[in-house]
Amino acid sequence: MAKNLEISILLDYYGQMLTEKQLEVVQLYYNEDLSLAEIAQFANITRQGVRDSIKRAESTLLEMEERMGLAKKFREYQKKLEEITDCAKEIAFEAERYSSAQKIQKKAEKIVELAQQIDD
């Protein structure tokens, strides 16, 4: 299951690097959850041809991620953005306790708002 999700994510990043046929077959397999036999019938190729195309595409996608690391960088970016949001919420919560800290609270709330806009 985890590998299926990983390949689907890598398709979003590197799918255009595949041949048109590979992209079609891999999308049908991973995103549409069709069987090898169903894809073979749809694409008018053998079941073994479908399997080979999927394996080549997986290899290409994994190699592209190893070289470029875009999916990994995006996951790291999301994690750091969550940490920024959590810190800003904590600052805003603490600032609420002190009447003289309204400016800090407003700035912390603005950080949370901006981080949420980036994440959307």
LUMNU-647280 format. One record per residue (C-alpha): x, y, z. Coordinates in pm, 1 decimal. Layout:
BEGIN
+----------+----------+----------+
!     east !    north !       up !
+----------+----------+----------+
!        X !        Y !        Z !
...
+----------+----------+----------+
***
This chain:
BEGIN
+----------+----------+----------+
!     east !    north !       up !
+----------+----------+----------+
!      0.0 !      0.0 !      0.0 !
!    272.9 !    248.4 !     92.7 !
!    457.2 !    183.0 !   -231.6 !
!    135.3 !    236.8 !   -427.5 !
!     94.2 !    576.7 !   -264.4 !
!    460.2 !    660.4 !   -320.9 !
!    438.7 !    579.0 !   -692.3 !
!    116.6 !    781.8 !   -724.6 !
!    289.5 !   1079.7 !   -563.5 !
!    596.3 !   1040.1 !   -784.5 !
!    366.3 !   1032.1 !  -1087.8 !
!    253.4 !   1382.8 !   -995.7 !
!    611.7 !   1505.5 !   -988.3 !
!    776.2 !   1309.3 !  -1268.1 !
!    496.8 !   1155.8 !  -1475.4 !
!    580.0 !   1373.0 !  -1774.0 !
!    922.6 !   1209.0 !  -1789.4 !
!    760.9 !    877.6 !  -1886.2 !
!    661.6 !    776.9 !  -2235.0 !
!    298.6 !    840.6 !  -2320.2 !
!    222.2 !    466.6 !  -2306.0 !
!    402.0 !    417.7 !  -1973.1 !
!    218.1 !    712.5 !  -1821.9 !
!   -117.4 !    580.4 !  -1936.9 !
!    -50.9 !    227.9 !  -1809.2 !
!     87.5 !    339.3 !  -1472.4 !
!   -200.3 !    581.4 !  -1414.9 !
!   -450.1 !    307.0 !  -1491.5 !
!   -270.6 !     67.9 !  -1257.3 !
!   -201.6 !    297.3 !   -962.4 !
!   -464.1 !    569.1 !   -985.9 !
!   -756.5 !    376.3 !  -1138.0 !
!   -669.3 !     46.3 !   -965.1 !
!   -721.1 !   -161.9 !  -1279.9 !
!   -574.1 !   -509.9 !  -1302.2 !
!   -297.9 !   -602.4 !  -1545.0 !
!   -551.6 !   -795.2 !  -1753.4 !
!   -791.3 !   -499.1 !  -1766.9 !
!   -512.8 !   -263.5 !  -1870.2 !
!   -387.5 !   -511.1 !  -2131.6 !
!   -732.4 !   -530.1 !  -2285.8 !
!   -777.4 !   -151.9 !  -2274.0 !
!   -431.7 !    -73.0 !  -2416.3 !
!   -438.4 !   -363.7 !  -2662.7 !
!   -110.0 !   -511.2 !  -2538.4 !
!    -22.3 !   -829.7 !  -2353.5 !
!    -47.6 !   -865.4 !  -1978.8 !
!    330.4 !   -915.9 !  -1969.0 !
!    373.6 !   -598.1 !  -2173.4 !
!    168.5 !   -408.7 !  -1915.7 !
!    377.3 !   -549.8 !  -1631.3 !
!    704.2 !   -464.0 !  -1806.5 !
!    583.1 !   -111.6 !  -1879.7 !
!    484.0 !    -61.8 !  -1515.9 !
!    819.9 !   -189.9 !  -1389.0 !
!   1013.5 !     37.0 !  -1627.7 !
!    799.1 !    334.2 !  -1528.4 !
!    845.0 !    262.4 !  -1157.0 !
!   1218.8 !    242.1 !  -1208.4 !
!   1222.8 !    574.1 !  -1394.3 !
!   1009.9 !    745.8 !  -1129.5 !
!   1220.9 !    617.2 !   -840.5 !
!   1541.6 !    715.2 !  -1020.6 !
!   1409.8 !   1066.3 !  -1085.7 !
!   1319.1 !   1104.0 !   -717.0 !
!   1661.9 !    978.3 !   -615.5 !
!   1827.6 !   1234.6 !   -842.6 !
!   1602.0 !   1533.8 !   -783.9 !
!   1427.5 !   1463.1 !   -453.4 !
!   1129.5 !   1689.3 !   -523.1 !
!    876.6 !   1478.0 !   -333.2 !
!   1110.8 !   1448.1 !    -34.2 !
!   1175.8 !   1823.2 !    -34.7 !
!    803.2 !   1893.2 !    -48.9 !
!    734.5 !   1661.7 !    248.1 !
!   1012.1 !   1836.2 !    445.4 !
!    869.2 !   2174.7 !    347.6 !
!    522.7 !   2071.6 !    469.9 !
!    663.6 !   1944.2 !    800.4 !
!    851.1 !   2270.2 !    863.9 !
!    543.3 !   2472.3 !    774.6 !
!    342.5 !   2271.6 !   1029.6 !
!    610.1 !   2343.9 !   1291.9 !
!    598.6 !   2717.5 !   1213.7 !
!    220.1 !   2714.0 !   1245.5 !
!    233.2 !   2525.5 !   1576.0 !
!    491.0 !   2768.0 !   1718.6 !
!    290.1 !   3070.4 !   1609.1 !
!    -27.5 !   2927.4 !   1765.4 !
!    157.5 !   2866.1 !   2089.3 !
!    293.2 !   3221.7 !   2090.1 !
!    -55.1 !   3360.1 !   2022.1 !
!   -198.6 !   3149.2 !   2304.9 !
!     67.1 !   3268.0 !   2551.4 !
!     27.0 !   3629.2 !   2439.4 !
!   -346.4 !   3612.8 !   2516.5 !
!   -257.6 !   3577.4 !   2883.2 !
!    -95.9 !   3920.7 !   2896.6 !
!   -286.1 !   4233.0 !   2799.8 !
!     34.8 !   4411.3 !   2700.2 !
!    117.0 !   4141.1 !   2444.8 !
!   -163.7 !   4215.9 !   2197.4 !
!     80.2 !   4313.7 !   1925.0 !
!    265.5 !   3982.8 !   1966.9 !
!    -62.7 !   3795.2 !   1953.9 !
!   -169.1 !   3972.9 !   1632.8 !
!    166.1 !   3900.3 !   1466.6 !
!    151.7 !   3534.4 !   1570.6 !
!   -201.2 !   3507.0 !   1430.6 !
!    -78.2 !   3665.5 !   1106.1 !
!    200.8 !   3404.1 !   1083.5 !
!    -56.3 !   3125.3 !   1125.8 !
!   -278.2 !   3281.3 !    859.2 !
!      9.2 !   3315.7 !    610.2 !
!    132.0 !   2962.5 !    676.1 !
!   -218.3 !   2827.7 !    613.0 !
!   -238.8 !   3020.4 !    286.4 !
!     89.9 !   2867.9 !    173.4 !
!    -28.3 !   2517.4 !    268.6 !
!   -356.9 !   2547.5 !     73.0 !
+----------+----------+----------+
***
